[in-house]
Amino acid sequence: MTISDTPAPPYYAVIFTSLRTAGDNGYGKMAEAMEKLAAAQPGFLGIESARDESGSDGLGITVSYWESLESITAWKANAAHLVAQQRGRDTWYEEFKVRICRAERDYAFARV
């Protein structure tokens, strides 16, 4: 995993915070497929994800970056993504929260 190389602001971030149910139940395979599909969507800029060390059912945060609110809306309505969203509600998540934010500025540090 690397830090996403986003363009100069403004751009948008979708922050998906979740608590998983126990077990994989196909989650890993679907998450990998959704990441690849999202990367192919118009307006996609990058993704970063982390889950706490307590295991697959711990707190997870995924941040995806997008050029516009329209590109986020199109991703949310993608047919395959809709299937994954429903499976998440039915099987994979105890709870989740989505936040959509506009990035006004960013800066970075890299040890060379």
N, C-alpha and C positions, 0 to 999 in steps of 0.2 A: 504494500500500500504506500502511496506517495501523497503528498499534499497537492491538491488540484492547482493547476496553473491557470488562474482566472484572468480575464482581461481587466483593463482599467475600469473602475466603477463608473456609472452604476450598473449593477446586474442584480439578480435575485437569488436568494437562498431558500430552499425548502428544508426545514429542520424536522425530521421525523424521529420522535423519541418514543421508545416502546419498552414494554415489559412482556417477555415471551412466556408462552406456556412451556411445560416440560417436554423434552424430546424434540427431535428434528421434524418428523412427520412430513418430509419433503421440502422443508423450508430452505435448506441450503441450496438445493438445486434450483428452486424458484428464484431465490435472491440473486443467484448468479445469472440466470436468464433475464431477470428484470434489469440488472445493471447493464448487461449487453444491449438490451432493447432500448433502454433510456439513452445510452450513448449514441444510438443511431437516430435519435429524435432531433428534429430541427430546434435549435436554440439551446441544446444541452451543452454545458461548459465543463462539468466535472462532478465527481462524487467522492465523499470521504465517509468512512463508517468505523465505528468502534463499539464494542460490547464489553461490559465489565467482566472481571476475571472469575466471577462466581459460576460461570458456565453459560450454556445456550439460553437459559431462562432468565438471565439477568437483564439489567438496564442496557439498552442499546440506543445509540444516536447515529443517524445517518443524515448527512447534509448533502443535498444535490444543488448544483448551481445552474442557473438558467439566464438566458439573455433577456427574457420578457415575461410578463404575467401571462401573455397569450401562449407562450411555449409551455408554461406550467399547466395551464388549463388543458391544452392539447394532450399532454402527457397523462394527466389525471383521467382523461376520457379515452385513452388508448384501450382497445378491446382486450388485449392480453393483460394489460395492467389492471383493468376492471376485474378480471378473473382472479388475479393475485390479491387484489384488495378484499374481495369477498372471502377468499380462503383465509386471509389474515384474520378477518373478523370471526370466521367460523372455527378456525383451528389453531393459528399460530400465536395470537396475542391475547394476553390478559387485559391489556389496555395500551393505548397509544395516543399521542397528540401530535398534530401537524401545525407548524408555524411557518408562515411565509413572510420573508423579510427582504427589504431592499438594501443592498450593500452600498453605502455612500462613500466609503473609503476602505482601503486595505493597505497593508504594508507587510514586509517579510524580513526574515533573517535566515541566513544559511551559513553554517560553518563550512569553510572551504578547506 
